[in-house]
Amino acid sequence: MDASAEYIWTPPEFGLPHPPRCVASLRLDSDTSGPGNFARSAKWCPDGSVSLVQLEHREFRMLVPPGAQNDTSGKVSVDLQHHTHFTNPAPILDYAWYPSATLANPASYCFVTSVRETPVKLLDASDGRLRASYRIVDHRERQIAPHSLAFNLPATRLYCGFEDAIEVFDVGRPGEGTRLLTTPSKKSKDGLKGIISALAFSPSYETDFYAAGSLTPTPGNIVMFSEADGAAPVLFVGGGPAAGVTQLRFNPMQPHIMYAAFRRRRAVYSWDLRADGGAPLKIFSTSPHVNEPPVSDTNQKRQFDIDVAGRFLSVGDQEGRISVFDLTTEDRVVEDQDGVPVAAPCLTYSGHKDAIGAVAFHPSRPQLLTVSGSRHFHSSPPEESGSSEDEFDEGRDQCDGTFQAGVRRAAVRPAPVPLDASVTLWDFQSRSI
């Protein structure tokens, strides 16, 4: 037997278009950290051993997938195991795994996180220990937390996007970095203006290109840069909607294809960067109204994902539905009013009872991790007006018991609660296997 044949990699096989089966789940409704907690996003460790989940209540949770994924009973086998959690002092803006993170190598098992008004932190994924910190300071000597994080392909530099600039750090030298201004000045109309909300590097080692997207809702708010050229724009990507960019991603097997998601838009846009980038290559839409956002949509981010072989794209919507697009076929494709091809999903199924904040393909298995939850304010019926004691504080002096008339009770603000706060693992393995 040829020794080289032992190391041939084969991508995971997805049994589409059949709906997947739920193999594990974790509910956060009755969480000990308080009501209203839900998962906002989830990212697999590069080796697929654990998943790092960002929660609404300023914390991370490490979830371990079950080992009984080969169970064919069709029922939920076991729950996602809660491995550990890391609490943060302020809201989490973004986070990213170290590109070669794996449990087999403790030195690489870490991730970076951006927490409001604090330096960027490199944390040990096993116990949350601080390994290094990277400071971004403005002209008032205030700490700036970036809205987007990305490692370059060799994992030697960390790129952090914030307002009108990108800070570049040497991963091996904590401290201060090098600032790249994406626009010449505040008053200038040139360059990439606004908060740099998304960063993504091309997966090709032949180039050093990366894409940056802004929250400024204007066309052309995605720009290609080169590591060698610094802040000089290489290509302006146009043709997208006039909305803020929330996520950028390259196809793992086709580095010239870039995908982007926008605020309050259900469609995912793609571009072929070998062309001039002036018009989208294809639009992946879960709604017939591509150019108009639904009235029920909110500003909540929805994270899409592409499988490791670059064959499928998945995204969730506000109603809890999960859609999967086949990137290798031209079936289910029509043209919109501008002549841009619009692709419909090859599979759509109901996965949750609330908005889906993120989907994440497993790096080596035909599995998809989804998280759901959003803020819902349920108003209580108004109370009858009158002069009863309910209008006043029952507060009696704890010392002498006298009633303090005229002190009104503080109004209790309604707390937001999710309709479905859960993390679910779906198995797309072919039934014929």
Sequence and secondary structure as in RCSB ss.txt:
>XXXX:A:sequence
MDASAEYIWTPPEFGLPHPPRCVASLRLDSDTSGPGNFARSAKWCPDGSVSLVQLEHREFRMLVPPGAQNDTSGK
VSVDLQHHTHFTNPAPILDYAWYPSATLANPASYCFVTSVRETPVKLLDASDGRLRASYRIVDHRERQIAPHSLA
FNLPATRLYCGFEDAIEVFDVGRPGEGTRLLTTPSKKSKDGLKGIISALAFSPSYETDFYAAGSLTPTPGNIVMF
SEADGAAPVLFVGGGPAAGVTQLRFNPMQPHIMYAAFRRRRAVYSWDLRADGGAPLKIFSTSPHVNEPPVSDTNQ
KRQFDIDVAGRFLSVGDQEGRISVFDLTTEDRVVEDQDGVPVAAPCLTYSGHKDAIGAVAFHPSRPQLLTVSGSR
HFHSSPPEESGSSEDEFDEGRDQCDGTFQAGVRRAAVRPAPVPLDASVTLWDFQSRSI
>XXXX:A:secstr
  GGGGG        TTS  EEEEEEE TT TT TT  EEEEEE TTSS EEEEETTTEEEEEE  S TT  SSS
     EEEEEEE SS EEEEEE TT BTTBTTT EEEEEETTS EEEEETTT  EEEEEE B TT  B   SEEE
E TTS EEEEEEBTEEEEEETTS EE EEEESSS SS  SS  SBEEEEEE S TT  EEEEEESS STT EEEE
ETTTTTS SEEE SS SS EEEEEE SS TTEEEEEETT   EEEEETTS SSS SEEE SSS SSS  TT  S 
  B EE TTS EEEEE TTSEEEEEETT  TTEEE TTS EEE  SEEEE  SS EEEEEE SSSSEEEEEE   
B         SSSGGGB   B TTT  B TT B        B S  EEEEEE   TT 
